[in-house]
Amino acid sequence: MARLKTFSLGSPARDARARAFGRFSQGVALGNLALAYDSASVLTENDNPEADAAVDCAALRYRTVLSAALAYLDSAIA
């Protein structure tokens, strides 16, 4: 799998703010999935985008998805 090039937004503080906002967005999105559906898949930046989604992305129960959402929100705070 090809590795994405890293880039900077100008300073380490801006980079950290962008990463925190990304984690916050992931947490909110997964939280909404857990509220709306009884199962969903949790995809991360480490997943292979070329993999077969039906095979590699198992549906998780809403409590597991909600736990992942809370972990992303905690990561955004940290």
C-alpha positions, 0 to 999 in steps of 0.5 A: 500500500502506498504511503501518503506524503506528509505535509504541514499546515505551517506550524506544529500547532496548526498541524495538531489542531487539524489532527484534533479536528479530524479525530473530532469529526471521526468521533461525531460521525461514528457517534451518529452512526451508533445512534441511528443504526444497530450495527456499522463498520469502523474504518480508520486511516490504517485500513486498505482502501483497495480491499473488498469492503464486504470481506474486510469491514465486518459490521459491529454492534452499536455499543462497539461503534459508540466505544470507538466514537468516544475513543476518537473524541478522547483522542481529539481532546488529548 
